[in-house]
Amino acid sequence: MTRLVLTRKIDEEIIISNENRQVVCSIGVSKIDRNSVRLSFEADADLKIDRKEVFESKHGLKKAER
């Protein structure tokens, strides 16, 4: 897995596309508070998006398995 760190401002977006240059997901910055950022995701219904802790809980993963 690769990592990319980006800086964005409110109302700016990040686009995730596949090798065919089709947009898979759009991630927008909706709100910024002192210790949190609100993100909005726009994607097809077949793309599952979860917070990490929800994903781990759904799939029975433990901290050691990460």
Secondary structure as UniProt FT lines:
FT   TURN            10..11
FT   STRAND          13..17
FT   TURN            19..20
FT   STRAND          23..32
FT   STRAND          37..43
FT   TURN            45..46
FT   HELIX           52..58
FT   TURN            59..60
FT   HELIX           63..65
//
